[in-house]
Amino acid sequence: MKKVQNVKQLGTEVLREVSTVLEDVKSKKTQELIDDLILTCRATQGIGDSLSTNRSL
């Protein structure tokens, strides 16, 4: 199910964390995250310095 994600502002600690390597861009979980981020961009009109989630793939 698509869900609007929280938008993190520049300077937020989570944006300084090293991300994990994405193994399979075509996995269902990854595609759901991409759908959520697209929905978030549309819902916020792209407002914010960066988009980030606390979800791990």
Protein Blocks (a to p, Z undefined) as FASTA:
>chain_A
ZZddddddehiaklmpccdddfblmbmklmmmmmmmmmmmmmnnopajbdcdfbdZZ
